[in-house]
Amino acid sequence: MGGLCMFSELMNKGARCASFKKKFFLSALICSVLGSLCLVAFAQDRSYPNRPVKIIVPFAAAGPSDMIGRAVATLLQDSLGQPFLVENRPGASGNVGALQVARAAPDGHTLLITGTSQFTTNPWLYKNPGYEFLKDFAAISQIAVAPSVFVVHPASGLKTMRDFIAMARSKAGQLNVGNSGVGSPPHIASELLKFEAGIQFAQLPYTGASLAVQAVLGRTLDASSTALPPAQGLIESGRLIALAVTGSTRWAGLPNVPTMMESGFPDFVVESTFGLYGPAGMPNEIVQKLSRETLLGLARAEAKERLLNAGFEARGAGPEQLRHLILTNAPKFKALIERAGIEMQ
C-alpha cells in the first residue's frame, strides 16, 4: 500500500512538473512572439520612410488642397529626411486621385491630402466613386480648416448678406451664383443659404474656386460662394466685396467680414477641413509617426503663419478625431444633398 502511495505521489509530481514546463514553454513562446512583433514595429518606425513619398492631391494645382499638400510636404520632408513629392491627379471631384491612393500599397509611401468632403459628400453624389472611407482609407491627421466666403462685385452695390437676400427675393430664381464644384463645401454652403433664407437662385458649378472668382470679377456671375484662398487677396484689395464667411468665428485675415451666424443664421457653419490619409492596412506605427510629425510641424509659428496667409487656419488633430469628424458629418451632408435634390452622377 505504501509503495502505491509513493508511486501515486511521484506521478502527481511528474504531472505538476510537466504542467509547469508546458506553461513555462507557452509563456516563453508568447514573450518571444511579442518581442519579435515589437522589434518589427520598432524597425518599421525607424526605417520609414526609406524612399521618396508621394502625396496625391486629387485636384488641380494652385487650389486649396494643393496649397495644403505642398505646405505639409515641406514639413514632413524637413522632419523625416526623405523627399515628399506632391502629385496632382484631378478628376471626378477628387475621386480619381483618391482611388489611386486606395489601391496603393499600404506602406506609407503613397498618401492623400484632400478635404473631408471627399468622404462626407462624394458618396452621396456619385453612384460608384470606387472606394469607401472605412474600408479603403486610414485617417492620419487633420491639418487645417477654412470657411467659405460669399463674394460679389463692387459694382453690384451689395454690402451685406441681408442685401443679397433682399435682391434674391426681388429677382426670384434670376441670380446666378457660382461655386467650386458639385458637392464642394462652397456648393453646400449655397444650398444651405437657400433653405435657411428661403430664397432661390441658379447654382453654377465651376471646376475650381479660382474660375468661379474670376467669373464674378468678369461680371458673368452675380455672386459666388468660394473657398477663401483665391478670394482673400481680391477682397483685401477691394476688387471683391465679401458679404459673409461661413466659419464659426470671423476669419483672422478678414476681421471686418461677419460670419453667417452674425448675419442672422445661428446654426450656419460650413468649413472646409483638410486631412492627411493613407491606404487602409498601413501599420499603426507609420500612421502614428506621420501624425506625430505633422502635428509637430503645424504647431510651429512659421507654419501657422504660412497657412494663414494662404487662407487656412492650422488646426491639427490625430487619426481618431479626423475619423470621428468624417463619420459625424457624412449623414448631415447626406440629408442636405437629398433635401436639395442634387442628382447622383
PEUR-V263531 format. One record per backbone hydrogen bond with DSSP energy under -1.0 kcal/mol. CO is the residue of the C=O (numbers start at 1). NH is the residue of the N-H. If there is no record, write none. Layout:
co=CO nh=NH
co=CO nh=NH
This chain:
co=1 nh=5
co=2 nh=6
co=3 nh=7
co=4 nh=8
co=5 nh=9
co=6 nh=10
co=7 nh=11
co=8 nh=12
co=9 nh=13
co=10 nh=14
co=11 nh=15
co=12 nh=16
co=13 nh=17
co=14 nh=18
co=15 nh=19
co=16 nh=20
co=17 nh=21
co=18 nh=22
co=19 nh=23
co=20 nh=24
co=21 nh=25
co=22 nh=26
co=23 nh=27
co=24 nh=28
co=25 nh=29
co=26 nh=30
co=27 nh=31
co=28 nh=32
co=29 nh=33
co=30 nh=34
co=31 nh=35
co=32 nh=36
co=33 nh=37
co=34 nh=38
co=35 nh=39
co=36 nh=40
co=37 nh=41
co=38 nh=42
co=39 nh=43
co=40 nh=44
co=41 nh=45
co=42 nh=46
co=43 nh=47
co=44 nh=48
co=53 nh=85
co=54 nh=111
co=55 nh=87
co=56 nh=113
co=57 nh=89
co=60 nh=63
co=63 nh=67
co=64 nh=68
co=65 nh=69
co=66 nh=70
co=67 nh=71
co=68 nh=72
co=69 nh=73
co=70 nh=74
co=71 nh=75
co=72 nh=76
co=73 nh=77
co=74 nh=78
co=75 nh=79
co=76 nh=80
co=77 nh=81
co=83 nh=53
co=85 nh=55
co=87 nh=57
co=91 nh=96
co=92 nh=95
co=94 nh=98
co=95 nh=99
co=96 nh=100
co=97 nh=101
co=98 nh=102
co=99 nh=103
co=101 nh=104
co=105 nh=107
co=109 nh=54
co=111 nh=56
co=112 nh=277
co=114 nh=275
co=115 nh=118
co=116 nh=119
co=116 nh=120
co=117 nh=121
co=117 nh=122
co=121 nh=124
co=122 nh=125
co=122 nh=126
co=125 nh=345
co=132 nh=136
co=133 nh=137
co=136 nh=280
co=138 nh=278
co=141 nh=276
co=142 nh=317
co=143 nh=315
co=144 nh=274
co=145 nh=313
co=146 nh=272
co=148 nh=246
co=149 nh=226
co=150 nh=243
co=151 nh=224
co=152 nh=241
co=153 nh=156
co=154 nh=157
co=160 nh=164
co=161 nh=165
co=162 nh=166
co=163 nh=167
co=164 nh=168
co=165 nh=169
co=166 nh=170
co=167 nh=171
co=171 nh=174
co=175 nh=202
co=176 nh=222
co=176 nh=223
co=177 nh=204
co=178 nh=225
co=179 nh=206
co=181 nh=184
co=184 nh=188
co=185 nh=189
co=186 nh=190
co=187 nh=191
co=188 nh=192
co=189 nh=193
co=190 nh=194
co=191 nh=195
co=192 nh=196
co=193 nh=197
co=194 nh=198
co=194 nh=199
co=200 nh=173
co=202 nh=177
co=204 nh=179
co=208 nh=212
co=209 nh=213
co=210 nh=214
co=211 nh=215
co=212 nh=216
co=213 nh=217
co=214 nh=218
co=215 nh=220
co=215 nh=221
co=216 nh=219
co=223 nh=178
co=224 nh=151
co=226 nh=149
co=228 nh=231
co=228 nh=232
co=231 nh=235
co=232 nh=236
co=233 nh=237
co=234 nh=239
co=234 nh=240
co=235 nh=238
co=241 nh=152
co=244 nh=150
co=245 nh=260
co=246 nh=270
co=251 nh=254
co=254 nh=257
co=258 nh=245
co=260 nh=265
co=261 nh=264
co=265 nh=268
co=267 nh=269
co=272 nh=146
co=273 nh=116
co=274 nh=143
co=274 nh=144
co=275 nh=114
co=276 nh=140
co=276 nh=141
co=277 nh=112
co=278 nh=138
co=279 nh=282
co=283 nh=287
co=284 nh=288
co=285 nh=289
co=286 nh=290
co=287 nh=291
co=288 nh=292
co=289 nh=293
co=290 nh=294
co=291 nh=295
co=292 nh=296
co=293 nh=297
co=294 nh=298
co=295 nh=299
co=297 nh=300
co=300 nh=304
co=301 nh=305
co=302 nh=306
co=303 nh=307
co=304 nh=308
co=305 nh=309
co=306 nh=310
co=307 nh=312
co=308 nh=311
co=313 nh=145
co=317 nh=142
co=318 nh=322
co=319 nh=323
co=320 nh=324
co=321 nh=325
co=322 nh=326
co=323 nh=327
co=324 nh=328
co=325 nh=329
co=326 nh=330
co=329 nh=333
co=330 nh=334
co=331 nh=335
co=332 nh=336
co=333 nh=337
co=334 nh=338
co=335 nh=339
co=336 nh=340
co=337 nh=342
